[in-house]
Amino acid sequence: MPVVSRSSDGIPIVAYALADREGRMLATRDARTVFYAASTVKLGVMLAAVLAAERGELSLDDTLECRHEFAFDPTLEPGSRDGETFVLDPDDRDPEFPADGARASIADLVTMMIRRSSNEATNVLFDRLGASAIAGAFRLCGATSTRMQRRIGDARAVRAGLTNETTAEDLVRVMAGIVGGRMTTQRSGDWMREVLAGQEHPRIGSVVPAGTPWGSKSGDVPGVEHDVAFVGEPRSRRLLAVCTRGFEPEQGREVIRAVAQALLR
């Protein structure tokens, strides 16, 4: 049965964008359809952190305090008070995230956020970087329909209409910005590719032939399954994003795998 949720109207849809290493589109289907971004939006957080480091605003070796509890913005709802907090739903928590009060480097938090999709790491980084810096990273990539307006699990922000959205075309543009070598130094680009290559929740990567370089960022919530990846050696590299809505989790993942296998042959 089609899945209806806060992020899915229950009408199944599959969108994709395939591009060459320069980001030129080779094949698309509904590539500008807007989806709830789920964890794919974390790519913008990584890029924003690296760009801030290259501007000298921070160091990736700087440490931040790890937290499982986050403060609501009291301006989002009338009558709310300073100091009110929220925690992530049990299914959304990272069981490996360090204890409250421990410190982790920005580089390590980025790695947790990308490789195992840690929502706590994402929120700690979001609070350090700010929504405007993340929006700037998306803007530099030409991802005009992508936005990260709130932290993961912030119900008050959701009620206020703040959201995180993207398109398949935008995800390819962001991946091109990260791995293309034009926005950051080679050292930073190499590091981001290494982080992406350690992905623990592959969809596209699971159908890539053995020995082929790849890296990705997937994302899912009920009714939504996405993945975006770079695949292949630099000269022949392909960038692929597949976004789905309305499917059960394994159905959506199988759709992503089938589209990837067909387009990357």
C-alpha positions in Angstrom: 0.0 0.0 0.0 1.2 3.6 -0.7 2.6 5.2 2.4 1.0 8.4 3.7 2.9 10.5 6.2 3.8 14.0 7.1 6.4 13.9 4.2 4.4 11.7 1.7 1.0 12.3 0.2 0.8 8.6 -0.6 1.1 9.0 -4.4 4.2 7.0 -5.4 6.8 9.0 -7.4 10.3 8.4 -8.5 12.6 11.2 -9.6 16.3 11.0 -10.7 19.1 13.1 -12.1 22.2 11.6 -13.7 25.1 14.0 -14.5 28.7 13.8 -15.6 31.7 14.8 -13.4 31.1 18.5 -14.4 27.5 18.4 -13.3 26.1 18.4 -16.8 22.8 16.5 -16.8 22.8 13.3 -18.9 19.4 11.8 -17.9 16.5 13.2 -15.7 13.0 12.3 -14.6 11.0 14.8 -12.5 14.4 16.1 -11.4 12.9 19.4 -10.2 10.1 17.9 -8.1 10.5 19.0 -4.5 10.7 16.4 -1.8 11.3 16.4 1.9 15.0 16.1 2.0 15.4 13.8 5.0 19.1 13.2 5.7 20.4 14.2 2.3 20.3 17.8 3.5 23.3 16.9 5.7 25.5 17.3 2.7 25.0 21.1 3.0 26.1 21.0 6.6 29.3 19.3 5.7 30.1 21.7 2.9 29.2 24.7 5.1 31.7 23.5 7.8 34.5 23.0 5.2 33.9 26.4 3.6 33.9 28.1 7.1 37.2 26.3 7.9 38.7 27.6 4.6 37.6 31.1 5.4 39.3 30.9 8.8 36.1 31.1 10.8 36.7 27.8 12.5 39.0 24.8 12.4 37.8 21.3 11.7 39.9 20.3 14.7 37.8 22.6 17.0 35.8 20.7 19.5 32.1 21.1 20.3 30.1 19.8 23.3 28.0 16.8 22.5 24.4 17.0 23.5 21.2 14.9 23.2 18.9 17.7 24.2 18.4 20.9 22.2 16.8 24.3 23.0 13.6 25.3 21.3 13.6 28.8 19.7 11.1 30.7 21.9 10.2 33.0 19.1 8.5 30.3 17.1 5.4 29.9 19.2 3.5 32.5 21.2 3.7 32.0 24.9 6.8 29.8 24.8 9.6 30.4 27.2 13.4 30.5 27.0 15.1 27.3 28.1 12.5 24.8 26.8 14.2 21.8 25.1 13.5 18.8 23.0 15.1 15.4 22.4 15.0 13.2 19.4 12.4 10.4 19.1 13.9 7.0 20.0 14.0 5.8 16.4 15.9 8.9 15.4 18.7 8.8 18.0 22.3 7.8 17.3 23.2 5.0 19.9 26.9 5.6 19.3 26.8 9.4 19.9 29.1 10.5 22.7 27.7 11.2 26.2 26.4 14.6 27.1 29.3 16.9 28.0 31.8 14.9 26.0 33.6 16.9 23.3 34.2 15.9 19.6 36.0 17.7 16.8 34.0 19.2 14.0 35.7 16.8 11.6 34.5 13.8 13.7 31.0 15.2 14.0 30.8 15.7 10.2 32.0 12.1 9.8 29.3 10.8 12.2 26.6 12.9 10.4 27.5 11.6 7.0 28.6 8.0 7.5 26.0 6.8 10.0 23.6 9.8 9.6 23.8 10.9 13.3 21.1 13.4 13.9 22.6 14.6 17.2 25.9 15.4 15.4 23.8 17.3 12.7 22.0 19.4 15.3 25.3 20.3 17.2 26.8 21.3 13.9 23.7 23.2 12.8 23.8 25.3 16.0 27.5 26.1 15.5 27.2 27.0 11.8 23.8 28.6 11.6 21.1 28.2 8.9 22.5 31.1 6.9 25.9 29.5 6.4 24.2 26.2 5.3 21.9 28.1 2.9 25.0 29.8 1.5 26.7 26.5 0.8 23.6 25.3 -1.1 23.5 28.6 -3.0 27.1 28.3 -4.1 26.2 24.9 -5.6 23.3 26.3 -7.5 20.9 24.2 -5.5 18.1 26.8 -5.7 15.3 24.6 -4.4 17.1 23.2 -1.4 16.8 24.5 2.1 17.6 23.5 5.6 15.6 25.8 7.9 15.6 23.7 11.1 17.3 21.1 13.1 16.4 17.4 12.9 13.5 16.6 15.3 12.5 20.2 16.1 8.7 19.8 16.4 8.2 23.5 17.2 10.0 24.5 14.0 7.9 22.1 12.0 4.7 23.6 13.5 6.0 27.0 12.5 6.3 25.9 8.9 10.1 25.5 8.8 11.3 22.6 6.7 14.1 20.9 4.9 13.6 20.3 1.2 15.4 19.3 -2.0 15.2 18.0 -5.5 17.1 15.3 -7.4 18.7 17.9 -9.6 19.8 19.9 -6.6 21.3 16.9 -4.9 23.4 16.2 -8.0 24.5 19.9 -8.0 25.5 19.7 -4.3 27.4 16.5 -4.9 29.2 18.1 -7.9 30.1 21.0 -5.7 31.6 18.7 -3.0 33.6 16.4 -5.2 34.2 18.6 -8.3 37.2 20.4 -6.8 36.1 23.9 -7.7 34.6 25.2 -4.4 37.3 24.0 -2.0 41.0 23.2 -1.8 42.0 19.8 -3.1 42.8 18.7 0.4 39.3 19.6 1.6 37.7 17.9 -1.4 39.7 14.8 -0.9 38.7 14.7 2.8 35.0 15.1 1.9 35.2 12.3 -0.7 36.8 10.1 1.9 34.0 10.8 4.4 31.3 10.0 1.7 33.2 6.8 0.8 32.7 5.5 4.3 28.9 5.5 4.0 27.3 2.9 6.2 23.8 3.1 4.7 24.3 2.6 0.9 21.6 2.4 -1.7 23.2 3.3 -5.0 26.6 2.0 -3.7 25.2 -1.4 -3.1 24.9 -2.0 -6.9 28.2 -0.5 -7.9 30.7 -3.1 -9.2 33.4 -4.2 -6.8 36.5 -2.0 -7.0 34.7 1.0 -8.4 35.1 4.1 -6.2 31.9 5.6 -4.8 30.6 7.7 -2.0 27.0 8.7 -1.0 24.5 10.2 1.4 21.1 8.6 1.8 18.1 9.8 3.7 14.8 8.4 4.8 11.7 9.1 6.8 8.3 7.3 6.6 7.2 7.4 2.9 10.5 8.9 1.7 13.7 7.2 0.5 16.5 9.1 -1.3 20.2 8.6 -2.2 22.8 10.7 -4.0 26.2 9.4 -5.0 29.4 9.9 -6.9 30.5 6.8 -8.8 33.7 6.0 -10.7 37.2 7.3 -11.3 37.6 11.1 -11.6 37.7 11.1 -15.5 34.6 8.9 -15.9 32.8 9.9 -12.7 29.0 10.0 -12.7 26.8 11.8 -10.2 23.4 10.2 -9.5 20.5 11.2 -7.2 17.3 9.2 -6.9 14.4 10.5 -4.8 11.2 8.5 -4.0 8.0 9.1 -2.2 5.0 7.0 -1.3 6.8 3.7 -0.9 7.5 1.3 2.0 11.1 1.5 3.1 12.4 -1.6 1.3 10.3 -0.8 -1.8 11.8 2.6 -2.0 15.3 1.2 -1.6 14.8 -1.4 -4.3 13.5 1.4 -6.6 16.7 3.3 -6.0 18.9 0.2 -6.6 17.0 -0.6 -9.8 17.3 3.0 -11.2 21.0 3.1 -10.3 21.7 -0.3 -11.9 19.9 0.8 -15.1 21.5 4.3 -15.4 25.1 3.3 -14.3 25.6 0.3 -16.6 
